[in-house]
């Protein structure tokens, strides 16, 4: 049995984004544009936080899946490949988290 990866999810999002919006939630989100998709991502982030605070493992698992899916949609609309995000994470692992945070402009 193969393991499902974020790269698999990225490919599914890309394929579904090209579908008819009347037949695909992903295509509908993409057609609605980045503001709508980003708002949905924010909603899912809040729901994930609530599940974590409540200590509900099943809800946290479900909400985290929703969060990752909606993040992939936002990245797709924004033209940011998952590999670019992974590359940024890899770059950051070369230093401590505190040093990396201090090096940011904000």
C-alpha positions in Angstrom: 0.0 0.0 0.0 1.4 3.4 -0.9 1.4 6.4 1.4 -0.7 9.4 0.5 1.4 12.5 0.3 1.0 16.3 0.1 2.3 16.0 -3.5 -0.6 13.6 -4.2 -3.0 16.2 -2.8 -1.4 18.9 -4.9 -1.9 16.8 -8.0 -5.6 16.1 -7.1 -6.2 19.8 -6.4 -4.6 20.7 -9.8 -6.7 18.2 -11.7 -10.0 19.2 -9.9 -9.3 22.9 -10.4 -9.6 22.3 -14.1 -13.0 20.7 -13.8 -16.4 22.3 -14.3 -17.2 24.5 -11.2 -20.7 23.0 -11.2 -19.2 19.5 -10.7 -16.2 20.2 -8.4 -15.8 22.0 -5.0 -12.2 22.7 -5.9 -13.0 24.2 -9.3 -15.8 26.3 -7.6 -13.3 27.7 -5.1 -10.7 28.4 -7.8 -13.3 30.1 -9.9 -14.4 32.2 -6.9 -10.8 33.5 -6.6 -8.2 34.0 -3.9 -10.2 36.1 -1.5 -12.9 33.4 -1.2 -10.4 30.5 -1.0 -8.3 32.4 1.6 -11.4 33.1 3.7 -12.2 29.4 3.7 -8.6 28.6 4.6 -8.9 31.0 7.6 -12.2 29.4 8.7 -10.6 25.9 8.6 -7.6 27.2 10.5 -9.9 28.5 13.3 -11.8 25.2 13.4 -8.5 23.3 13.6 -7.4 25.5 16.5 -10.7 24.9 18.3 -10.4 21.1 17.9 -6.8 21.3 19.2 -7.8 23.3 22.3 -10.7 21.0 23.0 -8.4 18.0 22.8 -10.7 16.2 20.4 -8.3 14.0 18.4 -10.8 12.9 15.8 -12.0 16.5 15.2 -8.4 17.7 15.0 -7.6 15.0 12.5 -10.6 16.0 10.3 -10.1 19.7 10.6 -6.3 19.4 9.9 -7.2 17.5 6.7 -9.6 20.3 5.7 -6.9 22.9 6.5 -4.3 21.1 4.4 -6.7 20.8 1.5 -7.7 24.4 1.6 -4.1 25.5 1.9 -3.3 23.5 -1.3 -6.2 25.3 -3.1 -4.8 28.7 -1.9 -1.3 27.8 -3.1 -2.7 26.6 -6.4 -4.6 29.9 -7.0 -1.5 31.9 -5.9 0.7 30.0 -8.3 2.9 28.7 -5.5 4.0 25.1 -6.0 4.2 22.9 -2.9 7.9 22.3 -3.7 8.6 26.0 -3.2 7.0 25.8 0.3 9.0 22.7 1.1 12.2 24.4 -0.2 11.5 27.3 2.2 11.0 24.9 5.1 14.2 23.1 4.2 16.1 26.5 4.1 14.8 27.3 7.5 16.0 24.0 9.0 19.6 25.1 8.5 19.3 27.4 11.5 17.5 27.4 14.9 13.9 28.5 14.9 14.8 31.5 17.1 17.5 32.7 14.7 15.3 32.2 11.7 12.4 34.2 13.2 14.8 37.0 14.2 16.1 37.2 10.6 12.6 37.9 9.2 11.9 41.5 8.3 8.6 41.8 10.3 
